[in-house]
Amino acid sequence: MSARVWLLALATFVTGLAENITVGILPALAEGLQTPLGVAGQFTTAFSLSFAAAAPLAPQLTSRWELRRLLCTALLFFTACNLAAALANGYALLLPARIGMAAASALTCLIATLMATRLVSPQHRGRAIGVIFMGISGSLVFGVPAGVLVNDWFGWRWIFAAIALYSLPLAVLLRLA
């Protein structure tokens, strides 16, 4: 399997991590933003709904873009949204950051899957798609527990900052690869 496919899987790993991480840090998030736990839970719901809305719309709105440029732009936007989340001091600032993360995540997952199938021979396309989705699954298995540890050690803001710090060099690597 091409190393470029594995880089694409790392992109889906980080976007999957952003989707699922709030479940593990919900009490700290609610306390840090001084909101009820149920209200803080809306960050996960908003992400999921935004992802679902963006997934079918994103390809039509971005069909004229070159895929690699679009993927890097989506990851850079994703990075900016995570930085905004790390700096958010209230619900009203974190919510749009989560919605932006979701839109960028949907676009990243779609493009990564499409690019992976184009990077391999036809008989290896199923395997390439599997590698891409392994990135998303890996975010649940490894990313969420790691995020909970980061939250316990440094606080919830550092999780979003770490995701941004991971995404930025990844966008550069994907641009170069």
N, C-alpha and C positions, 0 to 999 in steps of 0.2 A: 504494500500500500504506500502510496506517495506520501512523503513528509508533509506536503502541502495539505493533504486531506486531514492529517493529524492536527495541523495548525488551525484548520477550519473547525475541527472538533473542540479545540481549546476555546475558540470564540463562542461556540454554543454552550460550553461548560460555564463560562463567565456570565453569559446572559441567563442561563438557567439558574445559576447561583443567585443572581439578583432577584429572580422571580420568587424563589422559595425561602430565602434567608429570613424574611420578616416573620415567618411562622415560628422560628426558633428564638427570636429576640423580642417577641411581642410585648412581654411585661416590661422589659427595659425601655423599649420604644415608647410605650404608653407613659411610663414614669418620666422619661426624659422630655417628652413633649407636653407633659401635664394634661393628658387626655385620658378618658376612660378606656379600658382595655378593648371593649367592643368597638369603639371608634377607631382605635389604632388597628384593629383587625381589618378595617376597610382598606388599608394600604395593600393587603394581599388581594382582596376582591377587585380593587381598582386596577391593579396590575393585570390580573387575569382577564377582566373584561376588556381592557385596553388592548391587550395582546390579541384577543379574539377578534376585536374590531379592526385592528391594524393589519392582521395577516392577510385577509382577502383584498384589502384596499392598497396595501403597499406596492405590490407588483404593478398594478395599473398606474399608480401615481409616479412610479420611478422607472417605467419601462424603457425610457430613452437613455438611461444612464449606463455606462460601462460597468460590468458587475464588480470588478475589483475596486474601482473607485467608490462605488455605492457601498460596498461592504466596509471599506475603511471609513467612509463618512458616517455610516450607521454606528460603527464602533466608537468613533470620536464623539458623536452625539451622546451615545451611551455613557462614555466617560464623563462628559460634562454633566449629564443628569445625575450620575453618582456623586460627583463633587458637590453639586447643588444639594443633594440629599444629605451629604455629610455636614454641610453648613446650615441646613434648615433649622430654624429655631421654632417652628410651629407646624401644625397640621396643614395650614394653607400654603406653606412653602414646600413641604415634603410631598404632598399629593401630586402636584404637577410634575415633580421630578420622577415620581413613580410611574406616572402615565407616559412620560417621555422615555423612561427606561423600557417600558413595555413595548412601545412602538419600535424602538431601536432593536429590541430583542426579537420581535417578530420578524423584522426585516433581516436581521442577521441570521436567524435560523433558516429562513427561506433561501437566502442567497448562498449560505454555506452548503445547504443540501444540493442546490442546483449546481454550484461550482464543483462540488465533490463528484457529481455524476459526470461532469465534463472533463475532469482530470484523469479519469480512469477509462480503461477499455470497457466496451458494453457488457462483457461477462462479469466484470467486477463492480458494476454500479450498485447492486444490492448491498454488497459488502461496504462500499464507501458510504452509503446512506446509514448503514448500521454503525459505522465509526462516528458519524456526525451525531447520531442520537445517543451514542454512548457518552458523548460530552454532556448532553442534557441529563442523562441518568446519573452520571458521575457527580454532577452538581448536587443531586439529592443525597447520594450515598456519602460523599466526602465533604462537599462544600458546606452543607448546613451544619454538621457537627463542628467543623472548623470555625464557622462563623459564630457559633455559640461560644466557643472557647475565646475567640477574639473579643466578643462582647463581654465575657466574664473578666478578661484581663484589662481591656482598654476602653470598653464602652461601645455602644451601637454606632456612633459616628465613624469610628475607625473601620468598621466593616465596609461601609460605602466608600470610604477613602481607599481602602485596600483594593476593592473591586476596580476603582478608577485607576489606581496605580498598576494593576494587572492588565487592564484593558488598553491603556495607552501604548506601551511597547508592543503589545500584540497587534494593534492596528498598524504600527510601523512594520513589523515583521510580515504581516499579511500583504502589505503594499509592496514590499521588496520581493516577496516570494511569488 
